């Protein structure tokens, strides 16, 4: 498993995150062994399987407006209980440097 921004996304919209088997049992996260296994056929099969599950879930929600509305309502209720507070102050932004473009 790696780190993603899905945590921040999940405060904005209902979100799904699925985990699947893509490495040998006991493999340490953030190790060269994990990286090496990520290129294996077994890892790719696991990733594709999880992607199919997520796509099927999205298809179910797209086809069922009541389910979508229920997910949105549940999300809104949860935000009422614990609203999102961004840990980054509003006046802080990325230090973007212009990149020269060859013409």
SETOR-967737 format. One record per residue: x, y, z of N, C-alpha, C in turn; residue in one letter. Coordinates in nm, 2 decimals, padded with zeros to 4 digits, m for minus. Example, Ala and Ser with C-alpha at 12.3 -4.5 7.8 and 13.67 -1.06 7.14 Angstrom:
% SETOR-967737
+--------+--------+--------+--------+--------+--------+--------+--------+--------+------+
|    nc1 |    nc2 |    nc3 |   cac1 |   cac2 |   cac3 |    cc1 |    cc2 |    cc3 | code |
+--------+--------+--------+--------+--------+--------+--------+--------+--------+------+
|  01.32 | m00.57 |  00.78 |  01.23 | m00.45 |  00.78 |  01.32 | m00.33 |  00.78 |    A |
|  01.28 | m00.22 |  00.71 |  01.37 | m00.11 |  00.71 |  01.29 |  00.00 |  00.79 |    S |
+--------+--------+--------+--------+--------+--------+--------+--------+--------+------+
END
This chain:
% SETOR-967737
+--------+--------+--------+--------+--------+--------+--------+--------+--------+------+
|    nc1 |    nc2 |    nc3 |   cac1 |   cac2 |   cac3 |    cc1 |    cc2 |    cc3 | code |
+--------+--------+--------+--------+--------+--------+--------+--------+--------+------+
|  00.08 | m00.12 |  00.00 |  00.00 |  00.00 |  00.00 |  00.09 |  00.12 |  00.00 |    X |
|  00.05 |  00.22 | m00.07 |  00.12 |  00.35 | m00.07 |  00.03 |  00.46 | m00.01 |    X |
|  00.08 |  00.58 | m00.01 |  00.00 |  00.69 |  00.04 | m00.07 |  00.76 | m00.08 |    X |
| m00.19 |  00.81 | m00.05 | m00.26 |  00.88 | m00.16 | m00.33 |  01.00 | m00.10 |    X |
| m00.39 |  01.08 | m00.18 | m00.47 |  01.19 | m00.13 | m00.62 |  01.16 | m00.11 |    X |
| m00.65 |  01.03 | m00.12 | m00.79 |  00.98 | m00.11 | m00.85 |  01.03 |  00.02 |    X |
| m00.77 |  01.04 |  00.13 | m00.83 |  01.09 |  00.25 | m00.89 |  01.23 |  00.24 |    X |
| m00.83 |  01.32 |  00.17 | m00.88 |  01.45 |  00.15 | m01.00 |  01.44 |  00.05 |    X |
| m01.00 |  01.36 | m00.05 | m01.11 |  01.35 | m00.14 | m01.23 |  01.30 | m00.07 |    X |
| m01.21 |  01.20 |  00.03 | m01.33 |  01.14 |  00.10 | m01.40 |  01.24 |  00.19 |    X |
| m01.34 |  01.36 |  00.22 | m01.42 |  01.46 |  00.29 | m01.50 |  01.54 |  00.20 |    X |
| m01.48 |  01.53 |  00.07 | m01.56 |  01.61 | m00.03 | m01.67 |  01.53 | m00.09 |    X |
| m01.65 |  01.41 | m00.13 | m01.75 |  01.32 | m00.19 | m01.74 |  01.18 | m00.13 |    X |
| m01.85 |  01.11 | m00.14 | m01.85 |  00.97 | m00.10 | m01.74 |  00.90 | m00.18 |    X |
| m01.66 |  00.82 | m00.11 | m01.54 |  00.76 | m00.17 | m01.54 |  00.61 | m00.14 |    X |
| m01.48 |  00.53 | m00.24 | m01.46 |  00.39 | m00.21 | m01.31 |  00.37 | m00.22 |    X |
| m01.26 |  00.28 | m00.14 | m01.12 |  00.24 | m00.15 | m01.12 |  00.09 | m00.12 |    X |
| m01.06 |  00.02 | m00.21 | m01.06 | m00.13 | m00.20 | m00.92 | m00.18 | m00.20 |    X |
| m00.89 | m00.28 | m00.12 | m00.76 | m00.34 | m00.11 | m00.77 | m00.48 | m00.16 |    X |
| m00.66 | m00.53 | m00.23 | m00.66 | m00.66 | m00.28 | m00.52 | m00.72 | m00.26 |    X |
| m00.51 | m00.85 | m00.27 | m00.38 | m00.92 | m00.26 | m00.30 | m00.89 | m00.38 |    X |
| m00.18 | m00.83 | m00.36 | m00.09 | m00.81 | m00.47 |  00.05 | m00.84 | m00.44 |    X |
|  00.07 | m00.90 | m00.32 |  00.21 | m00.93 | m00.28 |  00.21 | m01.06 | m00.19 |    X |
|  00.32 | m01.11 | m00.17 |  00.33 | m01.23 | m00.08 |  00.31 | m01.19 |  00.07 |    X |
|  00.25 | m01.28 |  00.14 |  00.22 | m01.26 |  00.28 |  00.35 | m01.23 |  00.36 |    X |
|  00.35 | m01.12 |  00.44 |  00.47 | m01.09 |  00.52 |  00.56 | m00.99 |  00.45 |    X |
|  00.53 | m00.95 |  00.33 |  00.61 | m00.85 |  00.27 |  00.60 | m00.71 |  00.34 |    X |
|  00.71 | m00.65 |  00.37 |  00.71 | m00.52 |  00.44 |  00.67 | m00.41 |  00.34 |    X |
|  00.59 | m00.32 |  00.39 |  00.55 | m00.21 |  00.31 |  00.67 | m00.12 |  00.29 |    X |
|  00.67 | m00.04 |  00.18 |  00.78 |  00.05 |  00.15 |  00.92 | m00.02 |  00.15 |    X |
|  00.92 | m00.13 |  00.09 |  01.05 | m00.21 |  00.08 |  01.08 | m00.24 | m00.06 |    X |
|  01.20 | m00.27 | m00.09 |  01.24 | m00.31 | m00.23 |  01.16 | m00.43 | m00.27 |    X |
|  01.13 | m00.52 | m00.17 |  01.06 | m00.64 | m00.21 |  00.92 | m00.61 | m00.25 |    X |
|  00.86 | m00.51 | m00.19 |  00.72 | m00.47 | m00.23 |  00.73 | m00.41 | m00.37 |    X |
|  00.83 | m00.33 | m00.39 |  00.84 | m00.27 | m00.52 |  00.86 | m00.37 | m00.63 |    X |
|  00.95 | m00.47 | m00.60 |  00.97 | m00.57 | m00.70 |  00.85 | m00.65 | m00.73 |    X |
|  00.77 | m00.69 | m00.63 |  00.65 | m00.77 | m00.64 |  00.55 | m00.69 | m00.72 |    X |
|  00.55 | m00.56 | m00.71 |  00.45 | m00.48 | m00.78 |  00.45 | m00.49 | m00.93 |    X |
|  00.56 | m00.54 | m00.98 |  00.57 | m00.56 | m01.13 |  00.54 | m00.70 | m01.17 |    X |
|  00.50 | m00.79 | m01.08 |  00.47 | m00.93 | m01.11 |  00.33 | m00.95 | m01.17 |    X |
|  00.32 | m01.06 | m01.24 |  00.19 | m01.09 | m01.30 |  00.08 | m01.11 | m01.19 |    X |
|  00.12 | m01.16 | m01.08 |  00.02 | m01.18 | m00.97 | m00.03 | m01.05 | m00.92 |    X |
|  00.07 | m00.95 | m00.90 |  00.03 | m00.82 | m00.85 | m00.07 | m00.75 | m00.95 |    X |
| m00.04 | m00.77 | m01.08 | m00.12 | m00.71 | m01.18 | m00.26 | m00.77 | m01.18 |    X |
| m00.27 | m00.90 | m01.16 | m00.40 | m00.97 | m01.16 | m00.48 | m00.92 | m01.04 |    X |
| m00.41 | m00.90 | m00.92 | m00.48 | m00.84 | m00.81 | m00.53 | m00.70 | m00.83 |    X |
| m00.45 | m00.62 | m00.89 | m00.49 | m00.48 | m00.92 | m00.61 | m00.48 | m01.02 |    X |
| m00.60 | m00.56 | m01.12 | m00.71 | m00.56 | m01.22 | m00.84 | m00.61 | m01.15 |    X |
| m00.83 | m00.71 | m01.07 | m00.95 | m00.76 | m01.00 | m01.01 | m00.65 | m00.91 |    X |
| m00.93 | m00.58 | m00.84 | m00.99 | m00.47 | m00.75 | m01.05 | m00.36 | m00.84 |    X |
| m00.98 | m00.33 | m00.95 | m01.03 | m00.23 | m01.04 | m01.17 | m00.27 | m01.10 |    X |
| m01.19 | m00.40 | m01.13 | m01.32 | m00.45 | m01.18 | m01.42 | m00.43 | m01.07 |    X |
| m01.39 | m00.46 | m00.95 | m01.48 | m00.45 | m00.84 | m01.52 | m00.30 | m00.82 |    X |
| m01.43 | m00.21 | m00.82 | m01.46 | m00.07 | m00.81 | m01.54 | m00.02 | m00.93 |    X |
| m01.51 | m00.06 | m01.05 | m01.59 | m00.02 | m01.16 | m01.73 | m00.07 | m01.15 |    X |
| m01.75 | m00.20 | m01.11 | m01.88 | m00.25 | m01.09 | m01.96 | m00.18 | m00.99 |    X |
| m01.89 | m00.14 | m00.88 | m01.96 | m00.06 | m00.78 | m02.00 |  00.08 | m00.83 |    X |
| m01.91 |  00.14 | m00.91 | m01.95 |  00.27 | m00.97 | m02.07 |  00.25 | m01.07 |    X |
| m02.07 |  00.14 | m01.14 | m02.18 |  00.12 | m01.23 | m02.31 |  00.10 | m01.16 |    X |
| m02.31 |  00.03 | m01.05 | m02.43 |  00.01 | m00.96 | m02.48 |  00.15 | m00.92 |    X |
| m02.39 |  00.24 | m00.87 | m02.43 |  00.37 | m00.82 | m02.48 |  00.45 | m00.93 |    X |
| m02.42 |  00.45 | m01.05 | m02.47 |  00.53 | m01.16 | m02.61 |  00.49 | m01.21 |    X |
| m02.63 |  00.36 | m01.20 | m02.76 |  00.31 | m01.25 | m02.88 |  00.32 | m01.14 |    X |
| m02.84 |  00.35 | m01.02 | m02.94 |  00.35 | m00.91 | m02.94 |  00.49 | m00.84 |    X |
| m03.02 |  00.58 | m00.88 | m03.02 |  00.72 | m00.83 | m03.05 |  00.71 | m00.68 |    X |
| m03.14 |  00.62 | m00.63 | m03.17 |  00.62 | m00.49 | m03.04 |  00.58 | m00.41 |    X |
| m02.96 |  00.49 | m00.46 | m02.84 |  00.45 | m00.40 | m02.74 |  00.57 | m00.39 |    X |
| m02.73 |  00.64 | m00.50 | m02.64 |  00.76 | m00.51 | m02.69 |  00.86 | m00.41 |    X |
| m02.82 |  00.89 | m00.41 | m02.87 |  00.99 | m00.31 | m02.85 |  00.94 | m00.17 |    X |
| m02.86 |  00.82 | m00.14 | m02.84 |  00.76 |  00.00 | m02.69 |  00.78 |  00.04 |    X |
| m02.60 |  00.76 | m00.06 | m02.46 |  00.77 | m00.03 | m02.43 |  00.92 |  00.00 |    X |
| m02.49 |  01.01 | m00.08 | m02.46 |  01.15 | m00.06 | m02.52 |  01.20 |  00.07 |    X |
| m02.64 |  01.15 |  00.11 | m02.71 |  01.19 |  00.23 | m02.63 |  01.14 |  00.35 |    X |
| m02.58 |  01.01 |  00.35 | m02.50 |  00.96 |  00.45 | m02.37 |  01.04 |  00.47 |    X |
| m02.31 |  01.08 |  00.36 | m02.18 |  01.16 |  00.36 | m02.21 |  01.29 |  00.43 |    X |
| m02.32 |  01.35 |  00.39 | m02.35 |  01.48 |  00.45 | m02.38 |  01.47 |  00.60 |    X |
| m02.45 |  01.37 |  00.64 | m02.47 |  01.35 |  00.79 | m02.34 |  01.33 |  00.87 |    X |
| m02.25 |  01.25 |  00.81 | m02.13 |  01.22 |  00.88 | m02.04 |  01.35 |  00.89 |    X |
| m02.05 |  01.44 |  00.79 | m01.98 |  01.57 |  00.79 | m02.04 |  01.66 |  00.90 |    X |
| m02.17 |  01.65 |  00.92 | m02.23 |  01.73 |  01.03 | m02.17 |  01.69 |  01.16 |    X |
| m02.15 |  01.56 |  01.18 | m02.10 |  01.51 |  01.31 | m01.95 |  01.55 |  01.33 |    X |
| m01.87 |  01.54 |  01.22 | m01.73 |  01.57 |  01.23 | m01.69 |  01.64 |  01.10 |    X |
| m01.70 |  01.78 |  01.09 | m01.67 |  01.85 |  00.97 | m01.52 |  01.84 |  00.94 |    X |
| m01.48 |  01.86 |  00.82 | m01.34 |  01.86 |  00.78 | m01.28 |  01.99 |  00.80 |    X |
| m01.16 |  01.98 |  00.87 | m01.08 |  02.10 |  00.89 | m00.95 |  02.07 |  00.82 |    X |
| m00.92 |  02.15 |  00.72 | m00.79 |  02.13 |  00.65 | m00.68 |  02.17 |  00.74 |    X |
| m00.57 |  02.09 |  00.75 | m00.46 |  02.12 |  00.84 | m00.37 |  02.23 |  00.77 |    X |
| m00.39 |  02.25 |  00.64 | m00.31 |  02.35 |  00.57 | m00.38 |  02.49 |  00.57 |    X |
| m00.32 |  02.59 |  00.63 | m00.38 |  02.72 |  00.63 | m00.42 |  02.77 |  00.49 |    X |
| m00.52 |  02.85 |  00.48 | m00.57 |  02.90 |  00.35 | m00.46 |  02.98 |  00.27 |    X |
| m00.38 |  03.05 |  00.35 | m00.28 |  03.13 |  00.28 | m00.15 |  03.06 |  00.24 |    X |
| m00.15 |  02.93 |  00.26 | m00.03 |  02.85 |  00.22 | m00.06 |  02.78 |  00.09 |    X |
|  00.03 |  02.80 |  00.00 |  00.02 |  02.74 | m00.14 |  00.15 |  02.68 | m00.18 |    X |
|  00.15 |  02.60 | m00.29 |  00.27 |  02.54 | m00.33 |  00.37 |  02.65 | m00.39 |    X |
|  00.50 |  02.63 | m00.37 |  00.60 |  02.71 | m00.43 |  00.63 |  02.67 | m00.57 |    X |
|  00.54 |  02.72 | m00.66 |  00.56 |  02.67 | m00.80 |  00.66 |  02.76 | m00.88 |    X |
|  00.75 |  02.69 | m00.94 |  00.85 |  02.76 | m01.02 |  00.82 |  02.74 | m01.17 |    X |
|  00.83 |  02.85 | m01.25 |  00.80 |  02.84 | m01.39 |  00.90 |  02.74 | m01.46 |    X |
|  00.85 |  02.66 | m01.55 |  00.94 |  02.57 | m01.62 |  00.96 |  02.63 | m01.76 |    X |
|  01.08 |  02.65 | m01.80 |  01.10 |  02.70 | m01.94 |  01.06 |  02.60 | m02.04 |    X |
|  01.00 |  02.65 | m02.14 |  00.95 |  02.56 | m02.25 |  01.04 |  02.59 | m02.38 |    X |
|  01.10 |  02.48 | m02.43 |  01.18 |  02.49 | m02.55 |  01.08 |  02.51 | m02.67 |    X |
|  01.12 |  02.61 | m02.75 |  01.04 |  02.64 | m02.87 |  01.11 |  02.60 | m03.00 |    X |
+--------+--------+--------+--------+--------+--------+--------+--------+--------+------+
END
